[in-house]
Amino acid sequence: MPKKELHIRITERRMNKLRLYAAQKDKTITQIVEDLLDTLPEPQKESITAG
């Protein structure tokens, strides 16, 4: 599956927290974000709105 890029703005404090967490887990920030996204429930089709 092709990869897409995601650009977000977060505070320096949160970025530092994310970097430290990733280093402690020996993972990349991308892996941490993907793992978190994988824990989200699947959206219900009827609740998705175009917009």
Phi and psi restraints in degrees (value plus and minus 20) as a CYANA .aco file:
   2 PRO   PHI     -83.6   -43.6
   2 PRO   PSI     126.4   166.4
   3 LYS   PHI    -110.8   -70.8
   3 LYS   PSI     128.0   168.0
   4 LYS   PHI    -137.6   -97.6
   4 LYS   PSI     139.1   179.1
   5 GLU   PHI    -118.7   -78.7
   5 GLU   PSI     127.4   167.4
   6 LEU   PHI    -149.5  -109.5
   6 LEU   PSI     104.4   144.4
   7 HIS   PHI    -134.2   -94.2
   7 HIS   PSI     105.6   145.6
   8 ILE   PHI    -151.4  -111.4
   8 ILE   PSI     138.7   178.7
   9 ARG   PHI    -131.1   -91.1
   9 ARG   PSI     102.9   142.9
  10 ILE   PHI    -154.3  -114.3
  10 ILE   PSI     142.8   182.8
  11 THR   PHI     -88.5   -48.5
  11 THR   PSI     138.2   178.2
  12 GLU   PHI     -80.0   -40.0
  12 GLU   PSI     -58.1   -18.1
  13 ARG   PHI     -80.4   -40.4
  13 ARG   PSI     -65.2   -25.2
  14 ARG   PHI     -87.5   -47.5
  14 ARG   PSI     -57.6   -17.6
  15 MET   PHI     -84.0   -44.0
  15 MET   PSI     -63.0   -23.0
  16 ASN   PHI     -82.7   -42.7
  16 ASN   PSI     -61.1   -21.1
  17 LYS   PHI     -81.1   -41.1
  17 LYS   PSI     -63.7   -23.7
  18 LEU   PHI     -84.8   -44.8
  18 LEU   PSI     -63.9   -23.9
  19 ARG   PHI     -80.7   -40.7
  19 ARG   PSI     -65.4   -25.4
  20 LEU   PHI     -84.0   -44.0
  20 LEU   PSI     -63.6   -23.6
  21 TYR   PHI     -81.8   -41.8
  21 TYR   PSI     -65.2   -25.2
  22 ALA   PHI     -82.0   -42.0
  22 ALA   PSI     -61.9   -21.9
  23 ALA   PHI     -84.2   -44.2
  23 ALA   PSI     -61.6   -21.6
  24 GLN   PHI     -84.5   -44.5
  24 GLN   PSI     -54.1   -14.1
  25 LYS   PHI    -108.9   -68.9
  25 LYS   PSI     -22.6    17.4
  26 ASP   PHI      35.5    75.5
  26 ASP   PSI      26.6    66.6
  27 LYS   PHI    -151.2  -111.2
  27 LYS   PSI     144.8   184.8
  28 THR   PHI    -103.6   -63.6
  28 THR   PSI     143.4   183.4
  29 ILE   PHI     -81.9   -41.9
  29 ILE   PSI     -57.8   -17.8
  30 THR   PHI     -78.7   -38.7
  30 THR   PSI     -64.3   -24.3
  31 GLN   PHI     -83.8   -43.8
  31 GLN   PSI     -59.0   -19.0
  32 ILE   PHI     -83.9   -43.9
  32 ILE   PSI     -66.0   -26.0
  33 VAL   PHI     -85.2   -45.2
  33 VAL   PSI     -63.2   -23.2
  34 GLU   PHI     -82.4   -42.4
  34 GLU   PSI     -61.8   -21.8
  35 ASP   PHI     -80.8   -40.8
  35 ASP   PSI     -62.8   -22.8
  36 LEU   PHI     -83.8   -43.8
  36 LEU   PSI     -65.3   -25.3
  37 LEU   PHI     -81.7   -41.7
  37 LEU   PSI     -55.4   -15.4
  38 ASP   PHI     -86.9   -46.9
  38 ASP   PSI     -39.9     0.1
  39 THR   PHI    -103.2   -63.2
  39 THR   PSI     -33.0     7.0
  40 LEU   PHI     -90.4   -50.4
  40 LEU   PSI     123.6   163.6
  41 PRO   PHI     -88.1   -48.1
  41 PRO   PSI     132.5   172.5
  42 GLU   PHI     -88.3   -48.3
  42 GLU   PSI     113.7   153.7
  43 PRO   PHI     -88.4   -48.4
  43 PRO   PSI     127.1   167.1
  44 GLN   PHI     -95.9   -55.9
  44 GLN   PSI     115.0   155.0
  45 LYS   PHI     -79.3   -39.3
  45 LYS   PSI     -58.0   -18.0
  46 GLU   PHI     -93.3   -53.3
  46 GLU   PSI     -36.2     3.8
  47 SER   PHI    -112.4   -72.4
  47 SER   PSI     -24.5    15.5
  48 ILE   PHI    -103.2   -63.2
  48 ILE   PSI     107.1   147.1
  49 THR   PHI    -137.7   -97.7
  49 THR   PSI     126.3   166.3
  50 ALA   PHI     -95.6   -55.6
  50 ALA   PSI     122.7   162.7
